[in-house]
């Protein structure tokens, strides 16, 4: 049966709605300063979003992430073709951006990308008069020579100048370029399983992540773009999602010389929500106290632990005012930070975080480390970590702390503890992970969150 005119219109509108939502998301991020998490949370309350099939939701998220990751290239290209930028209230810049993202970086036909962009412009009184401009600009993009679509700066053009200068200063320009390139790639799905990584790698059609022993933990890396909750083992609580980098700190207690197993040891997980590190510590037999200031995030942590059939002592408290009855054998402090190591997952960070915020976070981290130092038994271990690429939030924090605290010592991390990856170690024996590093020796599926990890001991 041939489709009716109404069914044709509904089909075209169905393709328009996810793009319209992405247009709003971009406007909220860049004009109103909202984060990815903010816009996703707001959308979950939106009736149009709720009615979309899962395929269209996945497309919308992919379109947004692609547009954010390639923002520098897109803006550079539009500047070549536009005589002057359109007024913000028209939202034409957002419409053109998602049009270019589809044309150059996604498997969307030229016709579909241009047609939907033009119809987006026509949908609003504020942009209807610019529909022809949208059509003309996007068609110029399709006719341009490939070499005219590549900026001389390479992937660094997608990094605002502030971050570009910082990374070049701290790591050198070649490494900064590698970081920028890695941030263009979507993150793989890292799954931490309770046991038997090889078996779960087969079941989930993934690859064993790290050595499956007590040091490196248990993991499976999977190239997955579907719905996580539909994967085998989720409902049964056999595993949880946690990037390899975020899991690594949890593996470094038991390999500490003289510390022994975590089983039955008391461990405080500070800034614990949403609970991946708590789960990893519980899976090793620790008695965990999970501390976080956010009631909402702790609720999510409790839900995650319930699904995994794990139990921890959950405490809602500011770390700086946390007063436990007894001291701990070990403390894991995953301190609040700029999160620049997670740009693969949160490309909005590049545009929402500022230098002044780094200074504020540095001061908070320093206070938290001071507080953490009071929570340990003699001989106890602190693992300090941040998902940041910024030395102020990592290396500099530890040096400052050790200068003030003669009662503490760094316990250098060895390459044997991190599956032989000596390139991850600093000269002082801390771990500095960069987004283009690979947990695999053969560089298969390279990429992980940027992280800093240091291990400290309160002298007996």
Secondary structure, DSSP 8 states (H G I E B T S, - for coil): ----HHHHHHHHHHHHHHHHHHHHHHHHHHHH---HHHHHHHHTT-HHHHHS-HHHHHHHHHHHHHHHHTHHHHHHHHHHH-SS---GGGTHHHHHHHHHHHHHHSS--HHHHHHHHHHHHHHSTTTGGGHHHHHHHHHHHHHS-GGGGS-TTGGGGGS-HHHHHHHHHHH-HHHHHHHHHHTTS---EEEEESS-HHHHHHHTT-EE-S-SBTTTB-EEEE---S-GGGSTTTTTT-EEE--HHHHHGGGTTTTSTTT---TT-EEEEET-TT-HHHHHHHHTT-EEEEEES-HHHHHHHHHHHHHHT---EEEE--GGG---SS-EEEEEEE-----GGGTTT-TTHHHH--HHHHHHHHHHHHHHHHHHTTSEEEEEEEEEEES---GGGTHHHHHHHHHH-TTEEE----GGGGTT-GGGB-TTS-EEE-TT--SSTT-TT-----EEEEEEEE--
